[in-house]
């Protein structure tokens, strides 16, 4: 049987900093999804609450802003009804059996920054994978979940771990574009306080790192790199 990867995307939420709806970043699901499925892996797309999920507006290549107009891979999948149907009724993570999966990938976007840290079910699910020595990955703002994960002795999971995530340089860019502070906290700052060895590349450069069976990706341009690291662990390389 093909190995099975669980990809988790955020449910729709409302930004408490700038107001308005927020969701998950299209490329952070679609780019790794393409790598996994093209390599012959089975993928289930789920969300914390289940039900329909939505793209962050700026991540949709069809958006009038043109911010993601060059994301032709996401546009290709958006135009596939079978793929889009997967986003209309995602299973809730609590309804799934972790034993049926070989890896977990937590995607980012804006909603995770307002929803993931307060979600004990998602936190416990991630640690179930990690403690079973299964590949455990998070991408971009999805890495904020790692700020709450703890080992059995209470030690932060990321203490002394090499990791990456949406960098301060990228938060600076976002704040400048919007004209105010966009996110309620910064992952790089919070992870460093917990003792993580937080490593980044220049803003928006594709970048992913591995520490054992923990894999993290820096931002929305790092989905394919994150997926390839996940596959390298699954394949024992």
Buried (B, 14 or more C-beta within 10 A) or exposed (E): EEBBBBBBBBBBBEBEBBEEEBBBBBBBBBBBBBBBBEBEBBBBBBBBBBEEBBBBBBBBBBBEEEBBEEBEBBBEBBEEEEBEEBBEEBBBBEEBEBEEBBBBBBBBBBBBBBBBBEBEEBBEBBBBBBEEEBBBBBBBBBBBBBBBBBEEEEEBBBEEBBBBBBBBBBBEBBBEEEEEEBBEEBBBEBBBEBEBBBBBBEBBBBBBBBBEBBBBBBBBBBBBBBBBBBBEBBEEE
